Amino acid sequence: MKSLQAKQAITAWKMLSISLILLMLVAAYPLAKTFYFSFTNARLDDLEGATFNGIENYKTLFNDELWWQSVGTTLKFTGISVSIELVLGLAIALALSKDFPFRSFVRAMILIPWAIPTVVSTRIWEWMYNEQYGFINHILLKLHVVDSAMAFLAEPSMQMYSVVLIDVWKTTPFMVLLLLAGLTTISTEVHEAAKVDGATPWQSFWKVTLPLLKPTILVALTFRVLDSLRVFDVFYVLFSNNEKTSTMSIYARTQLIDFQEMGIGSAASVMIFLIIGIFILMQTLFLRKET
Amino acid sequence: MPKLVFKFLFFLFLFFIIVFSGFPFYYAIISSFKVGSEIFEPTLWIGNFDFTNYRALFQQQNFFGVILNSIITATGTVLLSLLAGVTASYALGRLHFRGRTTLLLTILGVSMFPQIAVLSGLYFLIQTLGLFNHWLGLSLSYLIFTLPFTVWTLTSFMKSIPKELEESAVIDGAKPYQIVFKILFPVLVPAVVTTGLLAFIAAWNEFLFALTFTINEKSRTIPVAISMFTGNSEYELPFGILMAANVVVTVPVVLIVLIFQRHIISGISSGAVKG
């Protein structure tokens, strides 16, 4: 019998080999190489000639105000957009969990923002935000909400919220689908029981639905936070590598490619990796405690 | 009475969801048909179907080439991740061996990698392999996010197939590859379609790697080309043509989503329920 097991193991590793080789090649090896570069003085145009320089790059990084500013921008963006997406996503998911005509049509509609490439949707929003000819300014002026056109993308106090709106538009559907999947696992009997006991719909939501949905909410939040922390596309398309609006990922890429500072850029990449790693670790521990 | 009010508010909310989701794309379509000074008037209907912008897009901007690049890259990504994913999921879903769970968790861990964390290492790899400006360089690098998802989803699907299906084949002495591709694959089709579609959309939309690993204009993919879209000067962005480009590249994705709605929703949701 043992030989059968051994045979199965050999087959298993054979079948796994393509995936493992590919993942080694494009994930493990590049990650290790990034760690390595972060301790060297590598420059983009001279990767072979890199020599070890200890924690020099990390020192430079930690003394760079721009890095900390990028961290701040990323955290602020993550906090604001994920909170809005959770509340809005929960509301939409609850609405879509009801039975009504054209339900699948509405569900298909909300998938559209999710499927459109971020670069494309950003450029469409950029056009709608346009100061002179944009649709949003046109409406606001017509309704007399504002007296003069708003510079949504140029005015520093509005930039963040303009980006958040694009992100909310784009990623709330994802939140909705995850929460909807969670909602369908809650049986209707629970709600009926609450109703019999005299609970109002409001009470039923807070005391029954929400606690039961908590695991799904936590998973959805994890996915969204991880995604937000590495945000790149929307900021880059709108503001290119402008320092004032740089996120952690933009900072790292600018160092790597535009400044050719492979060492410092790699150090920034490692820091992003660690920040996200710590977040995942905390989340896992929290989830384990909960269940 | 309050019930009626509630119903009204409910449908008002639904109306808001539809308009909020659909309007930007609709507005892009309208804008793409506006020519000359029409583009500066925010009307909400298409006056006349004027295809000038679309013609300009394909004649001036080499947009055919860009679309072709994206199609090749995305298809390559899908084929690579399915080939690797189907075989791996057979091992992980149907065979017993030591270290299976650890391996599954490690693969899941890879999907949480921030893309930027591997950027400098990948840059070095692609330079070493000489794959700059090549679809294979992009397709390989996209496996970082498509492969873990594909393996994970296909594995849970593999587990759900009854054991009897392959038992007779095993007795007949069929080789593992024959079992996977002749016996299990037909049953696996729905899951293959789902993961394939999601991998295609992910590759079609990817920006960071495409921006970094394509240097010449000829090898750009759609997101890169659209992000670099400019007119004659910085202040003279040809909005009409840009919107035509946005519509052209979005229509296939929207069609995929509408046709395969069920597959895609189940694909996205499976991550949450099992996670």
Interface residues (C-beta under 8 A of the other chain):
Chain A: Q5 Q8 A9 T11 A12 W13 K14 M15 L16 I18 S19 L20 L22 L23 L25 V26 A27 Y29 P30 L31 A32 K33 T34 F37 L44 L47 A91 I92 A95 K98 F100 S104 V106 R107 A108 M109 I110 L111 I112 P113 W114 A115 I116 P117 T118 V119 V120 S121 R123 I124 W125 W127 M128 N130 Q132 Y133 G134 F135 H138 I139 W169 P173 F174 L177 L178 L180 A181 G182 T185 T216 V219 A220 T222 F223 L226 L229 R230 F232 D233 Y236 V237 M248 S249 A252 R253 L256 I257 M262 G265 S266 S269 V270 I272 F273 I276 I280
Chain B: F10 F11 F13 L14 I17 I18 F20 S21 G22 P24 F25 Y27 A28 S31 I39 F40 P42 L80 L83 A84 G85 T87 A88 Y90 A91 L92 L95 H96 F97 R98 R100 L103 I107 V110 M112 F113 P114 Q115 I116 A117 V118 L119 S120 G121 L122 Y123 F124 L125 Q127 L140 S141 L143 I144 L147 P148 V151 P176 V180 I201 W204 N205 F207 L208 L211 T212 I222 P223 V224 I226 S227 F229 F239 L242 M243 N246 V249 T250 V253 V254 I256 V257 L258 Q261 I264 I265 I268 S269 G271 A272 V273 G275
